[in-house]
Amino acid sequence: MKNVGEAPQEELTTGVRSDHSTRNRVARSVLDHGPSTVADLASRLGLTQAAVRRHLDTLVADNVVEPREQRIYGARTRGRPAKVFALTDCGRDAFDQSYDALAVDALRWIERSAGGGAAGEAAVAAFARDRIEAQAETYRKALEAAAPEQRTEALAKALSADGYAAAARSAPNAQAGEQLCQHHCPVAHAAERYPQLCEAETEFFSRLLGTHVQRLATIAHGDGVCTTFIPKTTPSSASASTAGRNPA
């Protein structure tokens, strides 16, 4: 699908351009908010559900989005989960991942230059941690300026400014904590090959927030959104995080 990542144009009342612009809006909404039901998209975009289904049919045919069963964290409710639509790898590529191949090549070079094997993996992990630390100051300032109960939201806003389309929400058990949801990952393909990128990011979240955090899902592993669980009560010092890979 061409130009799916462009900013929405003013829609025409009729014609192909109007349909194309609206499909871009549908795809962008899935990017910004993660896997979405027809009802979710209709509500956010001010469209009828019939119109959303029509555009989704085209996006599915173009391999931009794909239907999935809604993933439920925590206790399941009665009834069959609603179908959601998530971006495919092709759909993500249509946005801003044009440098992913270069990133993978660079990481492969680092791995080989260190001798491969465990030494190569350690070199990539060191690079991933250094990359995060180079961006750390902005995130630390954002959290320091926030009230304790708003730190997860402040982190989400800082991540969104860097292109991660992040949001904070209550966990299924709201008393237990919150979930940090990243609906986009600019380095998803690189992280699929090199999970050290996810692991370093998760460890960084743990240090920033001063608590154990747990990755529940990652885009790099085929989930529609990167989801990190953050406990509501934070100990005085961070414990080791459950990093990178999805729990078995």
C-alpha positions in Angstrom: 0.0 0.0 0.0 1.6 3.3 -1.1 1.9 6.3 1.2 0.3 4.6 4.2 2.6 6.5 6.6 1.8 10.0 5.3 -0.1 12.4 7.4 -3.9 12.4 6.6 -4.9 14.6 3.7 -8.1 16.6 3.7 -10.6 14.1 2.4 -12.6 14.7 -0.8 -16.3 13.9 -0.7 -16.0 11.3 -3.4 -13.4 9.5 -5.4 -10.3 7.3 -4.9 -8.3 9.9 -3.1 -10.8 10.1 -0.4 -10.8 6.3 0.1 -7.0 6.2 0.1 -6.8 9.0 2.7 -9.3 7.3 4.9 -7.4 4.0 4.7 -4.3 5.8 5.7 -6.1 7.1 8.8 -7.3 3.6 9.6 -3.8 2.2 9.4 -2.3 5.1 11.4 -4.9 4.6 14.1 -3.9 0.9 14.4 -0.2 2.0 14.6 -0.9 4.6 17.3 -3.3 2.6 19.4 -2.3 -1.0 18.7 -4.5 -4.0 17.7 -8.1 -2.6 17.4 -11.6 -3.8 16.9 -13.9 -2.5 14.2 -15.9 -0.7 16.9 -12.7 0.9 18.3 -11.7 2.3 14.9 -15.2 3.5 14.1 -15.3 5.4 17.4 -11.9 7.0 17.1 -12.2 8.0 13.4 -15.9 9.0 13.4 -16.8 6.4 10.7 -19.5 3.8 10.5 -18.5 0.3 11.3 -19.5 -0.7 7.8 -17.1 1.9 6.3 -14.3 0.7 8.6 -14.8 -2.9 7.5 -14.6 -1.9 3.9 -11.3 -0.1 4.4 -10.0 -3.0 6.5 -10.8 -5.5 3.8 -8.6 -3.5 1.4 -5.8 -3.1 4.0 -5.9 -6.9 4.6 -5.8 -7.6 0.9 -2.8 -5.2 0.6 -1.1 -7.0 3.6 -1.0 -3.9 5.6 -3.1 -5.2 8.5 -4.2 -8.7 9.5 -7.1 -10.0 11.7 -6.2 -11.7 15.0 -7.9 -13.0 18.0 -7.8 -10.4 20.8 -5.1 -11.2 23.3 -6.4 -11.1 26.9 -4.1 -10.5 29.9 -5.4 -11.7 33.2 -8.8 -13.4 33.8 -10.9 -14.0 30.7 -14.4 -12.7 30.5 -17.3 -14.8 29.2 -17.8 -15.0 25.5 -15.5 -15.2 22.5 -12.9 -12.5 22.3 -13.5 -9.8 19.7 -11.5 -9.9 16.5 -8.8 -7.2 16.3 -6.8 -5.9 13.4 -3.0 -5.4 13.8 -0.3 -4.1 11.5 1.7 -6.7 9.6 5.5 -6.3 9.1 4.7 -4.9 5.7 2.4 -2.4 7.2 5.0 -1.2 9.7 7.6 -1.0 6.9 5.3 1.5 5.2 5.7 3.9 8.0 9.2 4.8 9.2 11.3 1.6 9.4 13.4 2.3 6.3 16.7 2.1 8.3 15.9 -1.3 9.8 18.0 -3.2 7.3 21.0 -0.9 8.0 20.5 -1.5 11.8 20.6 -5.3 11.4 23.7 -5.1 9.2 25.4 -2.9 11.8 24.5 -5.2 14.6 25.7 -8.2 12.6 29.0 -6.5 12.0 29.4 -5.8 15.7 28.6 -9.5 16.5 31.1 -10.8 14.0 33.8 -8.3 14.9 33.6 -9.5 18.5 34.2 -13.1 17.3 30.7 -14.4 17.2 29.2 -16.8 19.8 28.8 -15.6 23.4 31.3 -12.8 22.8 29.4 -11.5 19.9 26.1 -11.6 21.8 27.8 -9.8 24.7 29.1 -7.1 22.3 25.6 -6.5 20.9 24.2 -6.3 24.4 26.8 -3.7 25.4 25.9 -1.7 22.3 22.2 -1.9 23.2 22.8 -0.7 26.7 25.0 2.1 25.5 22.4 3.2 22.9 19.7 3.4 25.7 22.1 5.4 28.0 22.7 7.9 25.2 19.0 8.8 25.3 18.6 8.4 29.0 18.8 12.0 30.2 15.7 13.2 28.5 13.7 10.3 30.0 15.1 10.9 33.5 14.2 14.6 33.4 10.6 13.7 32.3 10.2 11.3 35.2 11.8 13.6 37.7 9.2 16.3 36.8 6.3 14.0 37.3 4.4 13.1 40.5 5.1 9.5 41.6 1.7 8.2 40.5 2.2 9.8 37.0 5.7 8.4 36.3 4.5 5.7 34.0 2.4 8.2 32.0 5.4 10.5 31.8 7.6 7.7 30.5 4.9 6.9 27.9 4.8 10.5 26.7 8.6 10.6 26.4 8.6 7.4 24.4 5.9 8.7 22.1 8.1 11.8 21.4 10.7 9.3 20.1 8.2 7.5 17.8 7.0 4.6 20.0 3.3 5.6 20.2 3.2 4.7 23.9 0.5 4.9 26.4 0.0 4.0 30.1 -3.1 2.1 31.2 -4.3 0.2 34.3 -3.4 -3.5 34.3 -6.3 -6.0 34.3 -5.9 -6.0 38.1 -5.7 -2.3 38.7 -4.6 -2.8 42.3 -1.5 -4.6 41.1 -0.1 -2.0 38.8 0.0 -0.5 35.3 0.9 -1.5 31.8 3.2 0.5 29.6 2.1 -0.1 26.0 4.3 0.7 23.0 2.2 0.5 19.8 5.1 1.1 17.5 8.8 0.1 17.5 11.1 1.8 15.1 13.6 -1.1 15.4 11.2 -4.1 15.5 12.9 -6.1 12.7 16.3 -5.6 14.3 15.0 -6.6 17.7 13.5 -9.7 16.2 17.0 -10.8 15.2 18.7 -9.2 18.2 16.6 -9.5 21.4 19.3 -7.7 23.3 17.7 -4.4 22.2 14.4 -5.3 24.0 16.3 -6.6 27.0 18.3 -3.4 27.4 15.2 -1.3 27.1 13.4 -3.3 29.7 16.3 -3.1 32.1 16.4 0.7 31.5 12.7 1.0 32.4 13.4 -0.9 35.6 16.2 1.5 36.6 14.2 4.6 35.6 11.1 3.6 37.6 13.0 2.1 40.5 11.1 -1.2 40.5 11.0 -4.7 39.0 9.2 -4.6 35.6 8.1 -7.5 33.4 7.7 -7.7 29.6 4.5 -9.4 28.7 4.7 -9.0 25.0 6.8 -7.5 22.2 6.2 -6.5 18.6 9.5 -8.2 17.7 8.0 -11.5 18.8 4.9 -11.1 16.7 2.6 -9.4 19.3 0.7 -6.4 18.2 2.1 -4.2 20.9 5.0 -4.2 23.4 3.5 -4.5 26.8 5.5 -4.0 30.1 3.9 -4.6 33.5 4.9 -2.0 36.2 3.9 -2.8 39.8 1.9 -0.1 41.6 4.0 -0.3 44.7 7.6 0.5 44.0 10.4 -0.7 46.3 13.2 1.6 47.3 15.6 -0.1 44.9 15.0 -1.8 41.6 15.2 -5.5 41.5 16.3 -7.4 38.4 13.8 -7.0 35.5 12.3 -9.8 33.5 13.7 -8.6 30.2 13.2 -8.9 26.5 11.6 -12.2 25.7 7.9 -13.1 26.3 7.3 -15.3 29.4 7.1 -19.0 28.5 
